[in-house]
Amino acid sequence: MVRRMRLSALLVLAAACGNPDNLVLGGISATATIPVASIDNVRSAISGIVTLNDANGNRIGQKVAIILTNTSGLCTQLGSSPDYFQNPPQDYVALILLTPLDQVGFFYFGRDPVAALVIPAAKGVKPATRYPAVNFPNTYIADSDLSGTGGNARGSFDIAVVDSFSQVHEFYGRFKTGSCDALANVIIAMP
């Protein structure tokens, strides 16, 4: 019990030191080839409309992508590397929340057409590892603000993702993004 209280206090202190608009709590341990999946400091928070492909490269539609990452200048990097999430040019961790086009609200996994990925990428390891969100009780993405191009999203999330050992991990937090037009050329491969 004391250990849990200490951990809670550390998380509150960590949240107080970062950007108050963007926060990601949760993580997945590293493996021999995959880095730790944790975003201790959100350096980029962007959103916009992206194209989704299935594992075979077939287009399956478009969604609004809300992306939080520990990488600075992500929108600029996506402009020159639209395959950034498949072929990582650097180490990074990204949380990608996918919501319906032109809709705001409270979206539940298992009920609404939403998805999410956590990508712990290592430079040169292709394709980048993707941990998908799963339908788990009370998991959601809530978005209360969105422009017509999917930019400037604001809201919160509580998701459950599955790692490569089929273990479920919770990620939760909040976001306030800037618009990123470069996302229009980015293709996100779904597992």
C-alpha positions in Angstrom: 0.0 0.0 0.0 2.8 2.4 0.9 4.6 1.5 -2.3 1.5 2.3 -4.4 1.1 5.7 -2.6 4.7 6.5 -3.4 4.2 5.6 -7.0 1.1 7.7 -7.2 2.9 10.6 -5.7 5.7 10.3 -8.2 3.3 10.2 -11.1 1.6 13.3 -9.8 4.9 15.1 -9.5 6.0 14.0 -12.9 2.7 15.3 -14.4 3.1 18.6 -12.6 6.6 19.2 -14.2 5.5 18.7 -17.8 3.1 20.3 -20.2 -0.2 20.5 -18.4 -2.2 20.0 -21.7 -0.6 16.7 -22.7 0.0 13.7 -20.5 0.5 10.0 -21.1 0.6 7.6 -18.1 1.4 4.0 -18.7 4.1 1.9 -20.2 5.4 -1.4 -21.5 8.8 -2.9 -20.6 11.5 -3.2 -23.2 12.5 -6.5 -24.9 15.8 -7.4 -26.5 14.8 -5.6 -29.7 12.0 -3.3 -28.7 12.6 -0.1 -26.5 10.5 0.8 -23.5 7.0 2.0 -24.6 6.6 5.0 -22.3 6.2 8.7 -23.0 7.5 10.5 -20.0 7.6 13.9 -21.8 5.2 14.7 -24.6 7.3 16.8 -27.0 4.9 16.7 -30.0 1.1 16.6 -29.9 -0.5 16.8 -33.4 -3.7 15.8 -35.2 -5.1 15.5 -38.7 -6.6 13.2 -41.2 -4.6 10.0 -42.1 -5.1 7.1 -44.4 -5.2 3.6 -42.9 -3.9 0.4 -44.6 -4.4 -3.2 -43.5 -1.4 -5.5 -42.9 -1.3 -6.3 -46.6 -1.1 -2.6 -47.7 -4.7 -2.4 -48.8 -6.4 1.0 -48.1 -9.1 0.5 -45.5 -10.2 4.1 -44.9 -9.4 7.4 -43.2 -9.6 8.5 -39.6 -8.6 11.5 -37.5 -5.2 10.7 -35.9 -4.3 12.2 -32.6 -0.6 11.6 -32.1 1.4 12.1 -28.9 5.1 11.4 -28.9 8.4 11.9 -27.1 9.9 13.4 -30.4 10.2 17.1 -31.0 9.1 18.5 -34.4 7.1 15.5 -35.4 4.9 17.3 -38.0 8.0 18.6 -39.8 9.5 15.1 -39.8 6.3 13.6 -41.2 6.5 16.1 -44.1 9.8 14.6 -45.3 9.2 11.0 -44.1 5.5 10.0 -44.6 6.5 6.4 -43.9 7.8 7.5 -40.4 5.6 5.0 -38.5 6.7 2.0 -40.7 10.4 2.8 -41.2 11.7 4.7 -38.1 14.5 7.1 -38.9 15.2 7.5 -35.1 14.2 6.0 -31.8 10.8 7.2 -30.6 7.6 6.2 -28.8 4.3 7.3 -30.3 0.7 7.0 -29.1 -1.8 7.2 -32.0 -5.5 7.6 -31.2 -7.8 7.1 -34.2 -11.4 8.6 -34.2 -14.1 9.0 -36.8 -13.9 11.8 -39.3 -15.9 15.0 -38.5 -17.1 13.8 -35.1 -16.5 14.8 -31.5 -17.7 13.0 -28.4 -17.0 10.1 -26.1 -16.0 7.0 -28.1 -15.9 3.5 -26.5 -13.7 0.7 -27.7 -16.0 -2.2 -28.8 -18.9 0.1 -29.5 -17.6 2.9 -31.7 -15.3 2.9 -34.7 -12.1 3.9 -32.9 -8.6 2.4 -32.7 -5.3 3.1 -31.1 -1.6 2.1 -31.4 1.4 2.4 -29.2 4.6 2.4 -31.3 7.9 1.9 -29.6 10.3 2.4 -32.5 14.0 1.7 -32.8 16.0 3.4 -35.6 16.5 1.0 -38.5 14.1 -1.7 -37.2 11.5 -2.3 -39.9 8.7 -2.5 -39.6 8.2 -0.5 -36.4 6.6 -2.5 -33.6 2.9 -1.7 -33.1 0.9 -2.6 -30.0 -2.8 -2.3 -30.8 -5.5 -1.2 -28.5 -8.1 -3.9 -27.6 -11.7 -3.8 -26.5 -11.5 -3.7 -22.7 -14.2 -2.5 -20.3 -14.5 1.3 -20.0 -11.8 2.1 -22.5 -12.4 5.2 -24.5 -11.2 8.2 -26.4 -13.0 11.5 -25.7 -12.6 14.5 -28.0 -14.3 17.8 -27.2 -12.8 20.0 -29.9 -11.9 19.4 -33.5 -11.5 21.4 -36.7 -12.8 20.3 -40.1 -9.3 19.0 -41.0 -9.0 16.9 -37.9 -6.6 19.5 -36.3 -6.6 21.1 -32.9 -8.1 18.1 -31.0 -8.6 18.3 -27.2 -9.7 15.6 -24.9 -8.7 12.5 -22.9 -8.2 8.8 -23.3 -8.0 5.5 -21.4 -7.0 2.6 -23.5 -5.7 -1.0 -23.1 -3.0 -2.2 -25.5 -1.6 -5.7 -26.0 2.1 -6.3 -26.1 4.0 -9.1 -28.0 3.4 -11.5 -25.1 -0.4 -10.9 -25.1 -0.2 -9.0 -21.9 -2.6 -6.0 -21.5 -1.3 -2.6 -20.5 -3.3 0.5 -19.6 -2.4 3.9 -21.1 -4.4 7.0 -20.1 -4.1 10.8 -20.1 -5.1 13.9 -21.9 -4.2 15.8 -25.1 -4.4 19.2 -26.7 -3.0 19.1 -30.2 -1.9 21.4 -33.0 -3.0 20.8 -36.6 -0.5 19.0 -38.9 -1.2 19.1 -42.6 1.6 16.7 -43.3 -0.6 13.9 -41.9 -2.6 13.9 -45.1 0.3 12.0 -46.8 1.0 9.7 -43.9 -0.2 6.1 -44.1 -0.7 4.2 -40.9 -0.5 0.4 -41.2 -2.9 -1.4 -38.8 -1.9 -4.7 -37.3 
